[in-house]
Amino acid sequence: MAITIHHLHVSSSERVIWLCEELGISYELKTYDRSPLLAPPEYKSLHPSGTSPVIQDGDLKLAETAACLEYIAQKYANGKLFLKPTNPSYADFLYWFHWASGTFMPTVGRSMMVRSSGIPDHTLVAKIGSERFQRGLSALDNQLRDNRWLAGDDFTAADIMVVFPLTTMRYFFSYDFHSHVNIANYLKRVGKRAAYQRAMKVGDPDMELALGLDPPKAFGS
């Protein structure tokens, strides 16, 4: 029985599709349109979290992107794309794998709320959010200065975790990479991966990939 990926269009669940394409794992894809911006009721009812992604494996339903990726890789691919503790780059892998959803996406989310609420840039909350956001981008850019992938020469699940907020999430929070050339070059490498191309074509065939220096037009505009 194949894993079912419940994919909300233009969302974090693209990462689960990408992982399966990288690992050559068969899956069944069920897609859901946003209604009009957030997940529709039928998606929210899939799991108590009410968020994307959700995967189904037999009677099991699992949410949280990092948990979904680790579950699939460990159960069906002998841990491929997850570095072992004995690997010299293990700490880098572990950090960036968790940094994506643990630090950077919440920072982007807070910045989205500040911007949408019309809070002036000179206020303390706006300044703190901007400083944390820029610090995150700078740290990522520095990591990619001398590394082809986030954990060195080998592509890992950490890359799958980090790419979403740098690309598709820019449909909701617009920012560019003109001051972060290493990130821009990194996204060029990502865009050349056949598995990434397949995943995006399957999950969101009508969406323009947000891999360039400049962000795409805002979702729904």
C-alpha positions as CSV (number, residue, x, y, z in Angstrom):
1,M,0.0,0.0,0.0
2,A,1.4,3.4,-1.1
3,I,1.7,6.3,1.3
4,T,-0.9,8.9,0.7
5,I,0.2,12.5,0.7
6,H,-2.6,15.0,1.3
7,H,-1.2,18.0,-0.6
8,L,-2.6,21.5,0.0
9,H,-1.7,23.5,-3.1
10,V,1.0,26.1,-2.6
11,S,2.0,24.8,0.8
12,S,4.6,23.1,2.8
13,S,3.3,19.7,1.8
14,E,5.3,20.1,-1.5
15,R,8.3,19.0,0.6
16,V,6.9,15.6,1.2
17,I,6.3,15.1,-2.5
18,W,9.8,16.2,-3.2
19,L,11.3,13.8,-0.6
20,C,9.4,10.8,-2.1
21,E,10.6,11.8,-5.6
22,E,14.2,12.0,-4.4
23,L,13.9,8.6,-2.7
24,G,12.0,6.9,-5.5
25,I,9.1,6.1,-3.1
26,S,5.7,5.5,-4.6
27,Y,2.8,7.5,-3.2
28,E,-0.8,8.4,-3.8
29,L,-1.4,12.2,-4.1
30,K,-4.6,13.8,-3.0
31,T,-4.8,17.5,-3.7
32,Y,-6.8,20.3,-2.1
33,D,-7.4,23.9,-3.2
34,R,-7.2,26.8,-0.8
35,S,-10.5,28.3,0.2
36,P,-9.8,31.0,-0.7
37,L,-6.5,31.5,1.1
38,L,-6.4,29.0,4.0
39,A,-7.0,25.2,3.9
40,P,-10.5,24.1,3.2
41,P,-12.5,22.4,6.0
42,E,-12.0,18.9,4.5
43,Y,-8.2,19.4,4.8
44,K,-8.4,20.8,8.3
45,S,-10.4,17.8,9.4
46,L,-7.6,15.3,8.3
47,H,-5.6,15.8,11.5
48,P,-6.0,17.6,14.8
49,S,-3.3,20.0,13.8
50,G,-5.4,21.3,10.9
51,T,-2.3,22.2,9.0
52,S,-0.3,21.0,6.0
53,P,1.3,18.5,5.4
54,V,-0.6,15.4,6.3
55,I,0.4,11.9,5.2
56,Q,-1.4,8.6,5.6
57,D,0.2,5.2,5.9
58,G,-2.5,2.5,6.5
59,D,-4.4,3.6,9.6
60,L,-1.7,6.1,10.6
61,K,-2.2,9.8,9.9
62,L,0.8,12.0,10.6
63,A,1.3,15.8,10.4
64,E,4.3,18.1,10.9
65,T,6.7,18.4,7.9
66,A,9.9,17.2,9.8
67,A,8.0,14.3,11.3
68,C,6.6,13.3,7.9
69,L,10.0,13.4,6.2
70,E,11.8,11.4,8.9
71,Y,9.0,8.8,9.1
72,I,9.1,8.2,5.3
73,A,12.9,8.2,5.0
74,Q,13.5,6.0,8.0
75,K,10.7,3.5,7.4
76,Y,10.9,3.2,3.6
77,A,14.4,4.3,2.6
78,N,16.7,3.1,5.4
79,G,17.3,6.6,6.5
80,K,18.6,7.9,3.2
81,L,19.0,11.7,3.1
82,F,19.3,11.7,6.9
83,L,23.0,11.8,8.0
84,K,24.2,9.5,10.7
85,P,25.8,10.9,14.0
86,T,29.1,9.6,12.8
87,N,29.1,11.8,9.8
88,P,31.4,14.9,10.2
89,S,28.5,17.1,8.9
90,Y,25.9,15.6,11.2
91,A,25.6,18.7,13.4
92,D,25.1,21.0,10.4
93,F,22.5,18.6,9.0
94,L,20.6,18.5,12.3
95,Y,20.7,22.2,12.8
96,W,19.5,23.2,9.4
97,F,16.9,20.5,9.3
98,H,15.2,21.9,12.4
99,W,16.1,25.5,11.7
100,A,13.7,25.7,8.8
101,S,10.4,25.2,10.7
102,G,11.8,25.8,14.2
103,T,13.2,29.3,13.6
104,F,13.0,30.7,10.1
105,M,9.3,29.9,9.2
106,P,8.0,31.3,12.6
107,T,10.2,34.4,11.9
108,V,8.7,34.8,8.5
109,G,5.2,34.2,9.9
110,R,5.6,37.0,12.5
111,S,6.9,39.3,9.8
112,M,3.9,38.5,7.7
113,M,1.6,39.4,10.5
114,V,3.4,42.7,11.2
115,R,3.3,43.7,7.5
116,S,-0.4,42.7,7.1
117,S,-1.4,44.5,10.2
118,G,0.1,47.8,9.0
119,I,2.4,48.2,11.9
120,P,5.0,50.9,11.1
121,D,8.6,49.8,10.4
122,H,9.9,52.1,13.1
123,T,8.0,50.3,15.9
124,L,9.9,48.0,18.3
125,V,8.0,44.8,17.2
126,A,8.6,45.6,13.5
127,K,12.3,46.3,14.1
128,I,12.8,43.1,16.1
129,G,11.1,41.0,13.5
130,S,13.1,42.6,10.7
131,E,16.4,42.1,12.5
132,R,15.7,38.4,13.2
133,F,14.6,37.8,9.6
134,Q,17.7,39.4,8.1
135,R,20.0,37.7,10.6
136,G,18.5,34.3,9.5
137,L,19.0,35.1,5.9
138,S,22.6,36.2,6.5
139,A,23.4,33.0,8.5
140,L,22.0,30.9,5.7
141,D,23.9,32.8,3.1
142,N,27.1,32.3,5.1
143,Q,26.5,28.6,5.4
144,L,26.1,28.3,1.6
145,R,29.2,30.4,0.9
146,D,31.5,27.4,1.0
147,N,29.0,24.5,0.9
148,R,27.2,23.2,-2.2
149,W,24.4,21.9,0.1
150,L,23.5,22.8,3.7
151,A,25.4,19.9,5.2
152,G,28.3,20.0,2.7
153,D,28.7,18.2,-0.6
154,D,25.7,15.9,-0.1
155,F,22.1,16.8,-0.7
156,T,20.0,15.9,2.4
157,A,16.6,16.3,3.9
158,A,17.8,19.5,5.5
159,D,17.8,21.1,2.0
160,I,14.2,19.8,1.4
161,M,13.2,21.5,4.7
162,V,14.8,24.8,4.0
163,V,13.9,25.4,0.4
164,F,10.1,25.9,0.9
165,P,10.3,29.2,2.9
166,L,12.9,30.5,0.4
167,T,10.6,29.8,-2.6
168,T,6.9,29.0,-2.5
169,M,6.4,30.9,0.8
170,R,7.4,34.1,-1.0
171,Y,4.0,34.0,-2.6
172,F,2.7,35.0,0.9
173,F,5.6,37.1,2.2
174,S,7.6,38.9,-0.5
175,Y,11.3,39.3,-0.2
176,D,14.3,39.1,-2.5
177,F,17.9,37.7,-2.6
178,H,19.8,40.6,-4.1
179,S,21.9,40.9,-1.0
180,H,22.3,37.1,-0.6
181,V,24.0,35.8,-3.7
182,N,24.9,32.4,-2.1
183,I,21.2,31.7,-1.5
184,A,20.4,32.7,-5.0
185,N,23.0,30.4,-6.4
186,Y,21.8,27.6,-4.1
187,L,18.3,27.9,-5.5
188,K,19.6,27.6,-9.0
189,R,21.1,24.3,-8.0
190,V,17.8,23.2,-6.5
191,G,16.0,24.1,-9.6
192,K,18.2,21.8,-11.7
193,R,17.3,18.7,-9.6
194,A,15.1,16.4,-11.6
195,A,13.3,15.2,-8.4
196,Y,12.4,18.8,-7.5
197,Q,11.1,19.5,-11.0
198,R,9.0,16.3,-10.9
199,A,7.6,17.1,-7.5
200,M,6.6,20.6,-8.3
201,K,5.1,19.6,-11.6
202,V,3.0,17.0,-9.8
203,G,2.0,19.0,-6.8
204,D,1.5,22.5,-8.3
205,P,1.7,22.2,-12.1
206,D,0.3,25.7,-12.7
207,M,2.5,27.5,-10.2
208,E,5.5,29.5,-11.4
209,L,8.5,28.3,-9.4
210,A,9.8,31.1,-7.1
211,L,13.5,30.3,-7.6
212,G,14.7,33.7,-8.8
213,L,16.3,36.8,-7.1
214,D,12.9,38.6,-7.1
215,P,9.8,37.2,-5.5
216,P,6.7,36.1,-7.5
217,K,3.5,38.1,-7.4
218,A,1.6,37.6,-4.2
219,F,-0.8,34.6,-4.0
220,G,-4.2,35.6,-5.2
221,S,-3.1,38.8,-6.8
